[in-house]
Amino acid sequence: MYHFLNPEQQPMKSFVPGPDRKREFRDALGRFATGIIVVTTMTPDGPVGITANSFASVSLDPPIVLWSIGRHSRRFAAFAGCEHFAVHVLGAEQMELSQRFARVGQAFDGLPHELNDTGVPLLGGCLSRFECVRISGHEGGDHLIVVARVTAATLRDGKPLLFFGGGYGRFEDGSNVTPSM
């Protein structure tokens, strides 16, 4: 079924999400541009990180954020069980960092970082960084939704690295998004 809200607009396709429509549902979700984050934590085997785009502010007072991790991820156990972690919001020039943590969680070899007072690895140069302590985890289908209180935040000026339609992008002048891949 197609709907027209405005005669100049492209038609919209309606469907009921389900097991046989996963690709269409994923494509529909991909129409929402999001920022890119790398979440880091410390495990008994060393530092671990993961690239994600599921991040949101929950509350300003108290400062609370959330992010979610797929249950299929090889890094699921590290993040599902951690009490402390850091969320790093990436700048437009940090695509390599995003791709590094998208491939493997133990991507810290040769990467400059420091540890905070709870032992969480912190990456430099990000647009913003949130040091967090977990409040709760919630079932979210094939993901775990992690809610956390922010204990420290850092920021700098810059343009964000974006994810849209399955690829990376960036703001050119603050009003136009240009694909990077």
Residue pairs with C-beta under 8 A, 6 or more apart in sequence:
1 13
1 14
2 11
2 12
2 13
2 14
3 11
3 12
3 14
4 11
4 12
5 12
13 24
15 21
15 24
15 25
17 24
17 25
27 165
30 164
30 165
30 166
31 164
31 165
32 164
33 162
33 163
33 164
33 169
33 177
34 53
34 54
34 55
34 162
34 163
34 164
35 53
35 55
35 89
35 90
35 160
35 161
35 162
35 163
36 51
36 52
36 53
36 89
36 90
36 94
36 98
36 160
36 161
36 162
36 163
36 168
37 51
37 52
37 53
37 55
37 67
37 87
37 88
37 89
37 90
38 49
38 50
38 51
38 52
38 87
38 88
38 90
38 97
38 98
38 101
38 123
38 126
39 49
39 50
39 52
39 67
39 69
39 79
39 85
39 86
39 87
39 88
40 47
40 48
40 49
40 85
40 86
40 88
40 113
40 120
40 121
40 122
40 123
41 47
41 48
41 49
41 78
41 79
41 82
41 84
41 85
41 86
41 120
41 121
42 48
42 82
42 84
42 115
42 119
42 120
42 121
43 78
43 82
45 106
46 106
46 108
47 106
47 108
47 113
47 121
48 75
48 78
48 79
48 105
48 106
49 101
49 105
49 107
49 108
49 121
49 123
50 69
50 73
50 75
50 79
50 101
50 102
50 105
51 98
51 99
51 101
51 102
52 67
52 68
52 69
53 163
54 67
54 68
54 69
54 143
55 65
55 66
55 67
55 87
55 89
56 65
56 66
56 67
57 64
57 65
58 64
58 65
58 66
58 147
62 149
63 149
63 150
63 153
64 135
64 147
64 148
64 149
64 150
65 87
65 130
65 132
65 147
65 148
65 150
66 145
66 146
66 147
66 148
67 87
67 145
67 146
68 140
68 143
68 144
68 145
68 146
69 75
69 76
69 79
69 80
69 143
69 144
69 146
70 76
70 142
70 143
71 142
71 143
71 144
72 142
73 79
74 105
75 105
76 144
78 105
79 85
79 144
79 146
80 137
80 144
80 146
82 134
83 133
83 134
84 118
84 119
84 120
84 131
84 132
84 133
84 134
85 120
85 132
85 134
85 146
85 148
86 116
86 120
86 121
86 122
86 123
86 129
86 130
86 131
86 132
87 129
87 130
87 132
88 122
88 123
88 126
88 128
88 129
89 126
89 127
89 128
89 129
89 130
89 160
90 97
90 98
90 126
90 127
90 160
90 161
91 125
91 126
91 127
91 156
91 158
91 159
91 160
91 161
92 158
92 159
92 160
92 161
92 170
92 171
92 180
93 158
93 161
94 125
94 126
94 161
95 161
95 168
95 180
97 123
98 161
98 168
100 107
100 111
101 107
108 121
111 123
112 124
113 121
113 122
113 123
113 124
114 121
114 122
114 124
115 121
115 122
116 122
116 131
116 152
118 131
118 133
120 131
122 129
122 131
123 129
125 156
126 154
126 156
127 155
127 156
127 158
127 160
128 153
128 154
128 155
128 156
129 153
129 154
129 155
130 150
130 152
130 153
131 150
131 151
131 152
131 153
132 148
132 149
132 150
132 151
133 148
133 149
133 151
134 146
134 147
134 148
135 147
135 148
135 149
136 146
136 147
137 144
137 145
137 146
137 147
138 144
138 145
138 147
139 145
159 170
159 171
159 174
160 170
160 171
161 168
161 169
161 170
162 168
162 169
162 170
162 171
162 177
163 169
164 177
164 179
167 179
167 180
167 181
168 179
168 180
168 181
169 177
169 178
169 179
169 180
170 177
170 178
170 180
171 177
171 178
172 178
